[in-house]
C-alpha cells in the first residue's frame, strides 16, 4: 500500500453509516434501460444509452422531466410518471445488488454499526425495492425517502433527517453515495462522504468527496475508524463465482506486443449483461480451453479505450506458456476472486510490474482449497468433455 495518499485525518471516530440505494447498493441503471427504452422506441424515438447517466441521482420527477425534454415526448411530467411508475414497480425484484453491497450490509449489521438508508426515491418505492433483498430491511436503523423531507438531494435534508432518526450528530456519519447530487448533499450536511461513482470515467467530478473508490469491494472501513472487513485472504477477496465463455478472438495485440503478456480476448457482446453487473478491476480464477485442459488465470475487466465507454472488455491471461495462439478455441472461465480496482499507472514499466504481481498473487491464491475446488466445477468439466478433436483447429 506504499505511495497511496492517506485519507484526511478524522477528528472524531465515525459511528454511523448512511447509504444511498439506487446506484450505490442496487444496480438500478439496468432497469431504467429496460423500462424507459421500450417506451421511447414506442414513441418513435431512438434510445441513447449515453444520455442515461443524466438521470443518476435525480428524484423520479426530475428524471422524468429530463427524459421528456431529451426525447421531445408529448407528455406532461405527471402523465409520463403515471404511465412509467407501474412498469418500474414490476421490475423491482429484478434489480440486482451491486458487487459488495450484501457484504457491506452484513458487515455493518454484524458489527453493530447503526446504518440508515437515505434515497431520493419515495419511501414506498424504497420499501418495495429492498423487500426483494433478503435480510436488508431489518439491517437499517432508519429509512428516509425523498417524499419525507422538504427537498431531495442535493439538499442535505434527507441526510440530516437520517442522522436525527438515528439520534446522532452529522459529524459522526459516513455517507456512501454514487451520484454528484448525493455527494453535494452529504457534504452540505457536514458528513464524511465516500463516492463510488456509478458512471465510469467521471472521477474528477467527485473531488469534493473525502474519498473516491472504484466499487464497494474496495471500501476499507478501518480508514474511517469502523471495524475492518476480515475476508481478504493473501491479497485476494473471495467472491460469489461467476462463469462466462466464448471463442477466443483476436484482440488488439496489446497484451502480447505491448506488455509481453499474452491475453486471450473474449467477445464482450456475448455476455455484456454479466459483465455490466461486475465492477471493472482485476480478478482471477480457472480457465478451461476446450482442447487443452484447465489452467490458472488472472484477468482484467475494464473500459477499453478503443471502445465507446459503454463496452467493458474482458482480458484473461492464462498463467501457462502455450508457445502458440489458440484463436477460435472455446475458452470457459470460472471467476472466483477479486484482487484490485483498475488503476492508472505513471509508466508502462510500472503497469507491467503490477500485472506480473497480479499473476503471482493469483498463482499462489488458486492453490488455497477455497479457490482450488472450482477447478472441478461442472461448467469447466463440461466444456472439456464436449470438445471434439476437430473443434477450433487452426486452419
N, C-alpha and C positions, 0 to 999 in steps of 0.2 A: 504493500500500500504506500510505499515511499513516493514522494513527489505529489501526492494528492493534497489539494488545499484542505486544511482543517476547516470544519464549519465554524461560523461565527460563534464565539463563546456564549453560553447561555447563562444569564444571571440567575435564573431560577429553574429548578427542575420542572420539566413538563409532567403533568399528572393526568391530563385528559386528552383524548383524541377526538377530532371531528372529521368525519369522512363525507365527501361528496358521493353521489350514487352513480349517475349516468356518465359513462366515460372514465370513471375512476375505479368503481367496483364492477360495473356491468358494461358489457360490450353493446351498448345501445345503438351505436352507429350502424351496425349491420341491419338492425330492424328498421331504422329510418329509411334506408335504401329500399328495403322490402315493401314498406307501406307507401312511401311517397312516390317512388319511381313509377309504379303502375298507374297511379293517379295522374301523374304528369303526362305519361305516354297516352293515356286515355283521352286527355285533353289536347292531344295533337302536338305536344311539345317534346323536345329531346332532353332526356335526363343528363345532367352534367355532374359526374361524381366529384369533380374538383370544387364545386360550389358547396358540397355538403359540410365542409369544415366551418362555413359561416354560421352554422346552426349550433355549434358546440357551445355549451354554457348558457344558452339563452332560455328564457321562460318559454313554455309552449306558445303563448300568444305572440311573443316577439319572433320566434322561429317561423310560425305560420305566416306572419306578415312578410318576412324575408323571402319565403318561398313564393308567395303570391306576386311579390314585386319582381323577383328574379326571372320568373317564368311568364309574367304578364297574364295571370289567370283571372277569369272574370268573376271572382267571388269576393265577398267581404271576409275579413279575418274570422268573424264569428261563424259564418256559413262553412268556411273551409274547415275550421276546428270541429264543428259538429259532424261533418262528414268523415273526417280522418280519425277522430278520437276513438270511436268504436273499433276501427281497424287496428289501432295500436293496442288496445286492451286485449284483443285476441292473440296478439303476438307476445304478451308479457312473459309467458312461461317458455318461450323460445329464446329468450335473451340469455346468453352465457356469461358467467362471471369472467372477468379478465384474469390473466395469469397472475397468481399471487394473492388474489382477493380472498378466497376461502382461507388460505394460510394466514393472512393478516388478521382477519376477523377472529379466527380460532385462537391465535396467539394473544391478542389483546384480551379476549374473554378469559382464557385460562390463566392469564397473569393478573386478572382483576383490575385491568386498566379501564376506567369508565369511558365509553365510546358513544358518540352521537352520530346520527345520520342527518345531514343538512343539505337539502336539494331544492332547486328552483321549481321542481315538479309539484303539482298539488298533492297534498297529503294522501288522498285516496289512491293516486297513481303509485306513489312510493309503496304504500301497503300492498297494492296489487303485485308490483314487481318483486318485492322481497318475499312475499308469501310463497313464491315458486322456488326459493332457495333455502334448502334445508339448514336449519339452525341459525338463520340470520336474524329473524325478528326478535328472538329472545336475547340476542347479543348486544342490542343497543339500549343504553340507559335513557336515551331521548331520541325522538324523531321529529324533525321540523321541516314542513313543506312550505313552498313559496306562497301558498294561499293563507298561511297562518301569521304572516307578518305584513307590515305596510308595503315594503318594497323588496323585490328579489335581488339576487346578486346582479351587478357589482356593489349594491348597497350592503353594508355589514349586518343588516337586521337579522338575517337567518342565523348567522354565526353567533351573534350576541344572544339571541333567544336560546340557542342550543346550550351555551355556557350557563345561562341563567337557570335553565331546566336541570342542568347537572350540578347546580349550586357551586359553581367555581368561577374564578375570575378569568377574563380573556387571556391574560398573560400566562396562565397555566396550560393553555390549549395549543395543541399542534393540529393544524388543518392539513388534510391531504386532498389535493384538487388537480383536475386535468385541464381546466379551462382558464383563460385570461380573466373573464368576469369573476370567477371563483377566487382567483389569486388576489385580485384587487379587493374583493370583499373581505378576505381573510386578513390582509394587511390593514385594511381600514378598521377592522375590529381589534387591531393591535395584538394579533395572534402570530405564532410562528407558522410559516407556510412551506410545505413541500409541494413542488409542482411535478406531476407525472404527465407530461404533455401527451394528449391523445392524437394530436396532429403532428406527424413527423416533420423534422427539419425546422421546427418553429422555436427551438430552444431560446434563441436570442430574445424573443418577446417576453420570456418568463423571468427576466433578470431581477424583477422585484421580489421574486420568491426567495426564501432563505436557502433553499437547496433545490436543484433540479435533478430528478433521477429518470432513468430510461423506462423503468417499469416497477411495479410493486415488488418484484423479485429482488430488486436492488436496494430496497429500504433497509437501513441499518439503524434500528430504533435506539441502540445504545448511544449513538451520537447525540440523542436528544434526552438522555437520562432515563430512557424506558428500557424494560427488560429486553436483552438481545434474543434474536432467533437462535435456537440451538440445533438447527437441522442441516447446517453446512458441514460437509464431510470432505476433508482433504481438498479444499478449494472448489468443491462441487456441491450443487444443490439438487437433490433428487426431485424429479417432477413426475406428475401423472404421465406415464409414457404415451406417446402418440406414434402413429405408423403411416408412412407415405411411401409411394414408389412410382416408378415410371422408367422409360427408356433413357439411357444416358445420352445427352445431346451435346453437340459441340458448343462450348462456351465461347468466351471472347479470348480464350487463351491466356487470360490474365494470370490465372493460377500458375500454370506451368511456366510461361515466358517471363512474367514479371517477378514472381515470387520464388520460382523454382519449386513450387508445391503443386502437385497435380490434383486439381479439384475435379470432381465429376458432377457436371451440372444436370439438373432435372428440369423438365418443362414446368414452370410455375403454374401455368394456367390449368394443369391437371388437378391441382389441389389448392387453388387460391383461397377457398373458404377456410381450409385448415390453417394455412399459413397466416391468413389475416387474423386468426384467433391468437396467434403466438407473437410474443414480443421479438423485435429484432435483437440479435445478440449471438453469442457463441454457445453451442450445445454439443452433446456427444451421445454416442450410443453404438449400435451394431448395424452393419451394412451387409445385406445378402446380395451377392451377384449370381444371377441365375446359373451361370456355367462354372463358377469358380469356388463358391463357398461363402463363409461368413467372416467378416473382418471387423476390427475395431475402427471407429471413425469419429472425427470431430467435424463440426460443420458450422457455417455461419448462415444466419438469416439476415437479410439486410436490404436496404434501399439501393438498388443498383443504379449508379449514375447514368448508365446507358438508357434506363427506362424512365418513363414518366413515374414520379414517385408514388403512384398508386400501386405499383407492382413491386412486391418483395421478391428477391431471388433466394434460392436455397443452394448453397455450395458445400457439399460434403467432401471431406478429404479422407480417403481411406488410408489408414495407417499401415501401409504394406507397400513394398516395392514391386510393382507389376511388370515394369520394363516394357510395357506396350499399352496403347489405349484400348478402350472397350466401348466405343460409341455404338449405340443401338442395343446394347445388352440391357436386360431388365435389372434395375437396382432397387432393392427394398430397404427402407430404413426403419429401425426401431430407435426412437429418440427418448433417452431415459434420464438425462440430467442437463443442468444448466451451469455454465462457467462464469460468464460475464456479459455486460452490455456491449453493444457496438461502440467502438471508440475511434477518435481521430488520433492519428499518430503524426509527430513532427517530421518523421523521415521514413523512407522505405525500409531502412535497416531496422528501426525500432518496431515497425509493423511486422517484418519477417520474424524478428526475435520473439514478439508476442505470440504470433501464430505457432511458432515452434514450441513455445512454453504451453500454449493451449493443448498441443499434441501430447506433450509429456504428461500434463495433468490428466487428460482423458485416458491415455495408455495405462496409467497407474490405477485410476479410479475404476476402470472396467474390470479389474481383477477382484474388486470387492464383491462379495456374494450378492449384495442388494442390486448391483448393476449386472453382474455376470449372468444372473439367472435369465435375463431377457434374450440371451444368445439363443435360448431354446424356445423362444416364443413361436406359437403356431404360425404367425404371419410370416416369419422368416423361413421356417421349415417348409411351409407350403410353397413358397416362392422357389425354393431349390428343387422340390420334388417335381413340380410341373414343368420344369425346363426340359425340353427335348434337346438332344445333342446338336441339332441343326439350328437352333434358335440363335439369331443375332450374330452369326459368324461374320467376320469381316469379309466383304467380297473382294 
